[in-house]
């Protein structure tokens, strides 16, 4: 049955307008993005099939162009649209942190760093540089590595922090394995970076490890700083 024949309160678009996007399932949200189905299947049916095929929404959204375009009812135009939507979401989160106010909501920081780092298949080490009022100066992805680790050089971190005239910094890196638990190497690296930055009076506020889903570990919360 076409979606246009459904009761109005069950149609994804009308449901979103009436109850907000949080009331929609993954399939319903994806159906709005797809706009149309394929012969014999509504957009919601197609969305459900795609979510089953990819194992969930995240895997579908993080598929590369070749993988994505193999999906039934998808193609290059849909891939371009999706990448634009995802990038707008990342930029919105970035702007939320750069409005000139001091960082006051740890959840905004976590959401931004998770959006930027979670999807990489290799480790990426990044720094969020802050001024003396803890306002964001700049976010830099500084080092990349293999799936097993990244080579992080304290001298380069200090140099970048001084170039930005930062007073404080938050470190973040992803664990492609999906497990956010810090390793001993992570703890050792954090101490080395903290000691190096202390020599130039720059504080380390936190080190966040980004895992799978909402799995994020804070060194500050663990008492590891």
N, C-alpha and C positions, 0 to 999 in steps of 0.2 A: 504494500500500500504506500503510495507517495506521501511524503511528509505533509504536503498541503491538505491531505485528507484526514490528518490526525486531528484530535481535539486541540483547540488553540493553545490550551495551557500545557500541552505536552510537546509542542514544537520547540526545538532548541532555541531559536531566536526569540520567540515570544516568551519562553520560560526565562531566558536571561534578562530580558527587559523587565519582567514582572518580579523576579526573585533574586536577580544578581548572578554573576558568573560562578560564584561559589556553589550555587545550587545544582550546577550541571555536572554530569559525569564526564570522564575523559572522552568517551565516545561522542557525547553530545557537543563538547567543545571542539573536537576534531571535525565533526560534521559541519559546524559553522564555518570552519576554515576551508573545508573541501567544497562547500556550497552545493555541489550536485553529486548524485550517485552515479551508478552505471546501470545499463539495462538489467532490470530484474532486482535491483537493490537500491534502497534509499541511501542518502548520504550517511545516515546513522548506521545502517547495516554495513556499508562499506567501511566506515570508521571502526566498527567492532572487529571486522575481519582483519584490518590493518593492525590493530592493537594486539590481536591474537598472533598474527604473523610475526610481529616484531617483539613480542613479549612485554609490551607496555609502551606508555607514552614517551618516556625518556629515551628509550632505545630508538624509537622512530625519529624523534626530534634531533638526535645526535648522529643519525646515519649520514654518511657522506653522500655526495651527489649520485654516484653510481648506484649505491645501495638503495637510496631513497627512490630514484626514478624507476627501479625495478618493481616497486609496489603497484598493485592493481589500482588504476584510477589516478595514479600520480604521474608526474613528468617534470621536465625542466622548469616550466612556468611555476608549478606549485613549489618546487624546491627554492626558486628565487624568492617567491612570496614568503615562504617559511623563514628563510635566512634573514630577510628584512624584518620580519616580526620579532625574531629572536634577538637581533641586534638592537632593535628599538627597546626591547625589554632590558637588555644589558645597559644601554645608555641611560635609560630612565633611572635604574638603580644607581648608576654612577653619578648622575646629576643630584640624586637624593643626598649623596654624601658630599657634594661640592657646592651646596647652596650658601656656604659662608658661615653656617652654624657649627659649633663644636660637636664632635661625635658624642651623642647622648643616648643613642639606641643601639646596643650591641647587635640586635637582630638585623638591623639594616646593613651593618657592616658584614655580618655573616652571609646574608642573602647575596650581597654584591660579590663578595669573594667566591662564594660557591658558584654563582652564575658565570664568573670569569674563568674559574680554574677546574671545575669538576669534570668537564667533558674531554679534557686532554688525555690521550693514550699514553703519554709519558709525563714524568714529573716536571712541574714548572714551579720555580721559586719566585715569589713576588713580594714587593714592599709597598706599603701604604704610608707615604710620608706626610707628616702632620706638622703644623706650626705650634707655637707655645700655648695656644688656646685649644689645641687638638682639632683644629680645622684641617680638612684635607687639602694638601698642596698638590699631590700627584700620586697616581698609581702606576707602578712600573713592574712589568714582568721581566726579571733580570737574568735568570738562568734556566736553562732547560737541560734535561738529561734523558737517560733511558728509562724504561719502566722500573728499573731497580733503584734509581737515585739520580740526583743532580749534583754537579760540582758547584758549590757556592763559595765565593771568594770574599772574605770579610773586608779586604782592602777596597774592593769595588763597591761594596755596600756603603762603606764610610765615605768614599769619594762621591757617590751619587747623593747621599744624604746631605753632605756639605754643599754640593752644587745646588740643591733645592732649598738650602738654608733651613733645613728641617730641625725641629726641636725634639721630635719623637717619631717613632716608627712602629708599625705593626707588620710582622712577617706573616706570610701565608704560603703554603705549598700543598699540592694535591698528592694523594696516594692513589694511583691508578688501580690498585688492587681493590679499592673500595673500602678498605679498613682504615679508619682514621687514627688508630692507636699509635702514639709516637714511639719511635724506635730509640735505642740508646744513641744512635748516630744523630738523630734529630735533636735530642737533648744536648749532646756535646756541641753540635753546631750552634744551637741557640745560645749556649754559654759563651762560645767564642765570639759570636756576633755582638752579644750584649757587652762583653768586656771591651771589644774594639770600639764600639760606639760610645761607651762611657768615657773613654779617653778624650773625646771631643764634646762631652756633655750632651749627648743625645740619648734620650731614654727609650728603652724598648718596652712598649706597653703590652704586647701580646704576640704570640705566635700561634696561628690557627692552622690546623691540619684538616684538609677537606677530603672527606671520604665519599661514600655513596649516599644518594638520597639526601637526607637532612643530617647525616652523620658528620659532625664537626667537633674537633677537640680543641679546647683553649688551654694553652700552657698557663695563662694567668689563673684560670679557674682551677686548674690542677695543682697550683702552687709550685710550678716548675720554673718560674722566672726568678 
